Amino acid sequence: MTRTQAEKLVERLKSACIFNRFDEPGVYMEYIRALARYDYDRMEQAIDEIIEEDSRNVPPISVLIKKYKGVAGTKGGRMEVKNEQYCDVCDDRGFVMMKEQDPKTKNLYEYVLYCPFCNIGRAQAYDGRSISDKSNRSPYYVPPITEYFGDEGIQALREANMKRRRENMDVKRPVEKAVQSIGKEIPDGWQYDTDDVPF
């Protein structure tokens, strides 16, 4: 999540809980730093659950993270991210693969862009340049689709994905009709003999 989203969640905790320590030096920033590492929507769900249980005290960061992982519902803290609605920009994959040819070597390179329009895509975002531990920083990052495509390019992606989806649906429908017609042409003389059934 972005810093602004993290601040929004901390302000929500500050407003919802009666007893908090956000006025003490460093506490506010530590909460923002901790929350910013996680997905905004999932953390908001975790905060909803915590406030329902107890809105008196602001929970420690460790409790927020444990509740966040519980919301994710997977072992080892791995987060299962799903889209509530179909994302027509990335076709619910969360990323778009791009091919680019190096003009000098003529080699074709493939790289990934994450989709900022859906939950799955935002979960694919990575920026090794902004890792807080300087010894673990890297120059690698996954840029958003919007960095390479304007509104017209994104609309073209939407149209191509929607066209492909319609074609896939049209292919499935004749198969369903063929399956429904099976068994309709049973010869008249062929029937089960109900006298031999043991029950």
SENUBA-267044 format. One record per residue: x, y, z of N, C-alpha, C in turn. Coordinates in steps of 0.05 Angstrom, whole numbers. Each point is the difference from the previous one (the first is absolute). Layout:
<recs>
REC,X,Y,Z,X,Y,Z,X,Y,Z
...
</recs>
This chain:
<recs>
REC,17,-24,0,-17,24,0,18,25,0
REC,-12,22,-7,15,25,0,1,12,28
REC,17,20,3,2,13,26,-26,14,7
REC,-13,12,-19,-26,14,5,-21,-20,10
REC,0,-24,-12,-19,-20,9,6,-9,28
REC,26,-3,6,8,-8,27,-8,21,21
REC,4,26,-8,-8,22,18,-30,-1,5
REC,-15,-6,-21,-29,-1,2,-9,-22,20
REC,14,-23,-1,-6,-22,19,7,8,29
REC,23,13,3,9,8,27,-19,21,11
REC,-9,18,-17,-20,20,9,-26,-13,8
REC,-7,-21,-14,-24,-15,6,2,-13,28
REC,24,-13,4,5,-12,27,-1,21,22
REC,12,23,-6,1,22,19,-28,10,7
REC,-17,1,-20,-27,10,5,-18,-21,12
REC,3,-25,-7,-18,-21,9,6,-10,28
REC,25,1,9,7,-11,26,4,23,20
REC,-11,-4,24,1,20,20,28,5,11
REC,14,-22,6,27,2,12,20,-6,-22
REC,17,20,-6,21,-4,-19,25,16,8
REC,23,-7,-11,25,13,7,12,15,-25
REC,-17,8,-18,10,12,-25,13,27,5
REC,-6,13,23,12,26,6,29,-3,10
REC,8,-24,9,27,-4,9,19,0,-24
REC,25,9,4,19,2,-22,6,-27,-13
REC,-1,-1,-27,7,-23,-15,-21,-21,-3
REC,-21,0,16,-21,-21,-1,-15,2,-26
REC,-9,24,-7,-16,4,-24,16,-9,-25
REC,25,8,-2,17,-8,-23,5,-30,-1
REC,3,-12,23,6,-29,1,-25,-16,-10
REC,-23,9,7,-25,-13,-10,-2,3,-31
REC,6,24,-9,-1,5,-29,20,-17,-15
REC,24,-2,11,21,-16,-13,-7,-29,0
REC,-12,-10,22,-8,-28,1,-23,-7,-18
REC,-20,18,-1,-24,-6,-17,6,3,-29
REC,18,17,-8,6,5,-28,10,-24,-15
REC,10,-20,15,11,-24,-13,-22,-19,-10
REC,-25,5,8,-21,-19,-6,-21,11,-19
REC,-18,-17,-9,-21,8,-18,-21,16,15
REC,-8,22,-12,-19,19,13,-27,-13,6
REC,-12,-13,-20,-27,-11,4,0,-22,21
REC,20,-17,0,2,-21,20,4,11,28
REC,17,20,2,5,12,26,-25,15,10
REC,-15,12,-18,-24,13,8,-20,-21,11
REC,-2,-23,-12,-17,-22,10,9,-9,28
REC,26,-2,3,11,-8,26,-7,20,22
REC,2,26,-7,-6,21,19,-30,0,6
REC,-17,-5,-20,-29,-3,5,-5,-21,21
REC,12,-23,-3,-4,-22,19,10,7,28
REC,23,13,1,11,8,26,-18,20,14
REC,-11,19,-14,-17,20,11,-26,-12,10
REC,-10,-20,-15,-25,-14,8,5,-15,27
REC,24,-11,3,6,-15,25,5,19,24
REC,15,22,-5,7,18,22,7,27,-11
REC,-16,20,4,6,27,-10,11,18,22
REC,7,-12,22,10,16,22,30,7,-3
REC,16,-20,-6,29,4,-2,10,-5,-28
REC,19,17,-8,13,-5,-26,17,-25,2
REC,-3,-19,-18,15,-25,1,29,5,-6
REC,18,-16,12,28,2,-8,4,-8,-29
REC,23,8,-11,6,-7,-28,-1,-30,-4
REC,11,-15,19,0,-30,-3,-28,-11,-3
REC,-19,10,15,-27,-9,-1,-13,7,-27
REC,6,24,-10,-10,7,-27,10,-19,-21
REC,26,-7,1,12,-17,-20,-12,-28,2
REC,-3,-10,25,-12,-27,4,-28,-1,-11
REC,-15,21,6,-28,1,-10,-1,2,-30
REC,19,15,-11,3,3,-29,5,-27,-13
REC,18,-15,11,6,-27,-11,-24,-19,4
REC,-15,4,21,-24,-16,4,-21,7,-20
REC,-2,25,-8,-19,8,-21,8,-13,-26
REC,26,-2,-4,10,-12,-25,-7,-30,-1
REC,-2,-13,23,-10,-27,1,19,-21,-11
REC,26,5,0,18,-20,-10,22,-4,20
REC,13,-23,-2,22,-6,19,25,14,-8
REC,17,5,20,26,13,-5,-1,29,-7
REC,-23,13,4,-3,28,-6,-2,7,-29
REC,-2,-20,-17,-3,6,-29,-29,10,-5
REC,-2,20,-15,-25,13,-4,-13,-10,-26
REC,-25,-8,2,-16,-7,-23,-16,24,-9
REC,7,10,-23,-13,24,-10,-19,-7,-23
REC,-25,10,2,-19,-5,-21,-13,26,-8
REC,-10,1,-25,-15,23,-9,-30,-5,6
REC,-13,20,9,-29,-2,4,-15,1,-27
REC,10,16,-18,-11,2,-27,21,-6,-20
REC,-8,-9,-24,19,-6,-21,15,25,-8
REC,26,-2,-3,17,23,-9,5,-4,-30
REC,-11,18,-16,3,-3,-29,26,11,-10
REC,16,13,17,25,11,-9,21,-23,-2
REC,1,-16,21,21,-21,2,-12,-28,-3
REC,-26,-2,-4,-14,-26,-3,2,-17,26
REC,-1,14,22,2,-12,27,26,-14,6
REC,21,6,-15,26,-12,6,17,18,19
REC,-5,26,-1,14,18,17,25,12,-13
REC,6,-9,-24,24,10,-14,-4,-2,-30
REC,16,14,-14,1,0,-29,29,-5,-9
REC,5,-19,-17,27,-5,-10,5,18,-24
REC,23,12,-1,8,18,-22,25,-12,-13
REC,2,4,-26,23,-9,-15,13,25,-12
REC,27,1,2,14,23,-11,26,-10,-12
REC,7,11,-23,24,-9,-14,22,20,5
REC,24,-10,8,23,17,3,10,9,-27
REC,2,26,-6,8,8,-27,29,-7,-7
REC,17,-3,20,28,-7,-6,4,-29,-6
REC,-10,-17,19,5,-29,-3,-22,-15,-15
REC,-23,14,-4,-24,-12,-13,-12,-23,17
REC,8,-2,25,-12,-20,18,-27,9,9
REC,-18,-19,3,-27,6,8,-2,-5,31
REC,-8,20,15,-2,-3,29,-29,2,8
REC,-7,-15,20,-27,0,11,1,9,29
REC,-17,19,6,-2,9,28,-29,4,8
REC,-4,3,26,-27,0,11,-7,28,10
REC,-26,7,-3,-11,24,11,-24,-8,18
REC,-1,12,23,-23,-8,18,-24,18,-6
REC,-24,-10,6,-25,14,-6,-8,15,26
REC,-1,26,-1,-8,15,24,-30,3,3
REC,-15,-13,-18,-29,3,0,-15,-22,16
REC,15,-20,10,-14,-22,15,18,-10,23
REC,-13,-15,18,14,-9,24,23,-19,-7
REC,-5,-18,-19,21,-19,-8,24,15,-11
REC,-5,20,-16,21,16,-12,16,15,20
REC,-14,13,19,15,15,21,17,-18,17
REC,-8,-25,3,16,-19,15,25,-7,-14
REC,2,4,-27,23,-6,-16,21,22,0
REC,-7,23,12,17,23,0,25,-5,17
REC,24,7,-11,25,-4,15,19,23,-8
REC,13,11,20,20,20,-5,23,-5,19
REC,21,-12,-10,24,-7,16,15,25,8
REC,-4,22,-13,14,25,5,-10,13,26
REC,-24,-6,9,-11,13,24,0,-18,24
REC,15,-22,0,2,-17,24,14,16,22
REC,-11,-1,24,10,16,22,29,-8,9
REC,6,-26,-2,26,-10,8,19,5,-24
REC,19,18,2,17,8,-22,17,-23,-11
REC,7,-19,17,16,-22,-9,-15,-20,-18
REC,-27,1,1,-16,-18,-16,-13,14,-24
REC,6,25,-4,-11,14,-23,10,-11,-26
REC,-16,2,-21,8,-10,-26,-11,20,-21
REC,12,0,-23,-10,19,-21,-25,-10,-15
REC,-10,-24,8,-22,-12,-15,-27,10,11
REC,-18,3,-19,-27,8,8,-19,-9,-22
REC,-26,-1,7,-21,-7,-20,-16,26,-3
REC,1,12,-24,-15,25,-5,-29,-6,-5
REC,-17,20,4,-29,-3,-6,-5,2,-30
REC,-22,-10,-9,-8,2,-28,-2,30,-8
REC,-9,16,18,-4,29,-6,26,14,-6
REC,23,-11,7,25,12,-6,7,-2,-29
REC,-10,-20,-14,6,-5,-28,-23,5,-19
REC,-25,-2,10,-23,4,-16,-16,25,9
REC,-10,15,-19,-18,21,6,-29,-10,0
REC,-19,18,1,-28,-8,1,-8,-16,-25
REC,10,7,-23,-7,-14,-24,11,-29,0
REC,25,-3,9,11,-27,2,-14,-18,20
REC,-8,12,22,-14,-16,21,-28,-8,-11
REC,-13,19,-15,-26,-6,-12,3,-23,-20
REC,22,1,-16,5,-22,-19,4,-27,13
REC,14,0,23,2,-25,16,-27,-10,9
REC,-16,19,10,-28,-8,9,-16,-12,-23
REC,1,13,-22,-16,-10,-23,10,-27,-10
REC,26,-4,0,11,-26,-9,-7,-22,20
REC,1,5,25,-7,-20,21,-30,-6,-1
REC,-16,20,-3,-29,-5,-1,-8,-15,-25
REC,13,5,-22,-5,-14,-25,8,-30,3
REC,23,-5,12,9,-27,5,-19,-15,19
REC,-9,15,20,-19,-13,19,-26,-7,-13
REC,-11,18,-17,-24,-6,-15,3,-24,-18
REC,23,-2,-14,5,-22,-17,2,-26,15
REC,12,0,23,2,-24,17,-28,-9,9
REC,-17,19,7,-27,-6,8,-16,-12,-23
REC,4,10,-24,-15,-10,-23,9,-28,-7
REC,26,-7,5,10,-27,-5,-12,-19,20
REC,-4,8,25,-10,-18,20,-30,-6,-4
REC,-15,18,-10,-29,-4,-3,-8,-23,-18
REC,12,-3,-24,-7,-22,-17,6,-27,13
REC,21,-1,16,7,-25,14,-22,-7,20
REC,-10,20,14,-21,-5,19,-25,-10,-14
REC,-7,11,-24,-23,-9,-15,4,-29,-9
REC,24,-6,-9,5,-28,-9,-2,-19,23
REC,9,7,23,-2,-17,24,-29,-4,8
REC,-16,21,-2,-28,-2,7,-16,-18,-19
REC,9,-2,-25,-15,-16,-19,7,-30,2
REC,21,-7,15,8,-28,3,-22,-14,16
REC,-8,-24,-9,-20,-15,14,-28,4,-10
REC,-4,19,-18,-27,5,-9,-8,-20,-22
REC,19,-13,-13,-7,-19,-21,5,-29,9
REC,-14,-8,21,2,-27,10,-20,-17,-15
REC,8,-23,-11,-19,-17,-15,-24,-8,18
REC,-23,-3,-13,-25,-6,15,2,-27,15
REC,13,-19,-11,0,-27,12,19,-3,23
REC,17,20,5,20,-2,21,-10,13,25
REC,-4,-16,22,-9,11,25,12,-17,22
REC,0,12,24,9,-16,23,-23,-18,8
REC,7,-25,8,-20,-18,9,-3,4,30
REC,-22,11,9,-4,7,28,-5,-25,17
REC,-5,-24,-12,-5,-24,16,27,-10,12
REC,22,6,-14,26,-11,10,13,18,20
REC,-11,24,6,13,18,19,-5,-10,28
REC,22,-3,16,-2,-12,27,-14,17,21
REC,-5,24,-5,-12,17,21,-28,9,-6
</recs>
